[in-house]
């Protein structure tokens, strides 16, 4: 993978093609900078999830003092 999914430039000499050719590098940079904050937010969310998972009791749904009810099948 090269990281360049599409290097084709718009063909033609019209105003739209010229504007797109001139602005593509700025659009790519803005997209990369915006995604940077998304990745930081995801890293923080995963870190908080890891800390919460570490403190989770792991399936202990009742306390030690609560009696265990027998399983009744019909």
C-alpha positions as CSV (number, residue, x, y, z in Angstrom):
1,X,0.0,0.0,0.0
2,X,1.3,3.4,-0.9
3,X,-1.3,5.5,0.9
4,X,-2.3,7.2,-2.3
5,X,-5.6,5.8,-3.3
6,X,-6.2,8.0,-6.2
7,X,-3.5,10.3,-7.7
8,X,-5.5,11.2,-10.8
9,X,-6.0,14.9,-11.4
10,X,-9.1,16.3,-13.0
11,X,-8.7,16.8,-16.7
12,X,-9.8,19.8,-18.5
13,X,-9.2,23.6,-18.4
14,X,-12.5,24.7,-16.9
15,X,-12.7,26.7,-13.7
16,X,-13.9,23.7,-11.6
17,X,-11.1,21.4,-12.7
18,X,-8.5,24.2,-12.1
19,X,-10.0,24.9,-8.6
20,X,-10.0,21.2,-7.7
21,X,-6.4,20.7,-8.9
22,X,-5.2,23.7,-6.8
23,X,-7.1,22.8,-3.7
24,X,-6.6,19.0,-3.4
25,X,-3.5,19.2,-1.2
26,X,-5.3,21.6,1.2
27,X,-8.3,19.3,1.3
28,X,-6.1,16.3,2.1
29,X,-4.3,18.1,4.9
30,X,-7.5,19.4,6.4
31,X,-8.9,15.8,6.4
32,X,-5.8,14.4,8.0
33,X,-5.8,17.1,10.7
34,X,-9.5,16.5,11.5
35,X,-8.9,12.8,11.8
36,X,-6.1,13.4,14.2
37,X,-8.6,14.6,16.8
38,X,-10.8,11.6,16.1
39,X,-7.9,9.2,16.8
40,X,-7.0,11.1,20.0
41,X,-10.7,10.8,21.1
42,X,-10.8,7.1,20.4
43,X,-7.6,6.6,22.3
44,X,-9.0,8.4,25.3
45,X,-12.2,6.4,25.1
46,X,-10.4,3.1,24.9
47,X,-8.2,4.1,27.8
48,X,-11.2,4.9,29.9
49,X,-12.8,1.6,28.9
50,X,-9.7,-0.3,29.9
51,X,-9.7,1.3,33.3
52,X,-13.4,0.5,33.8
53,X,-12.9,-3.1,32.7
54,X,-10.1,-3.5,35.2
55,X,-12.3,-2.4,38.0
56,X,-15.3,-4.5,37.0
57,X,-16.0,-7.3,39.5
58,X,-16.2,-9.9,36.6
59,X,-19.7,-11.3,36.9
60,X,-20.2,-11.1,40.7
61,X,-23.9,-10.1,40.6
62,X,-24.7,-10.7,44.3
63,X,-23.0,-10.0,47.6
64,X,-21.5,-12.6,50.0
65,X,-24.3,-12.1,52.5
66,X,-27.1,-12.8,50.0
67,X,-28.2,-16.4,50.0
68,X,-28.0,-18.4,46.8
69,X,-31.5,-19.4,45.5
70,X,-31.9,-23.0,44.3
71,X,-32.5,-23.5,40.6
72,X,-36.1,-24.8,40.1
73,X,-37.0,-26.6,36.9
74,X,-40.5,-27.3,35.7
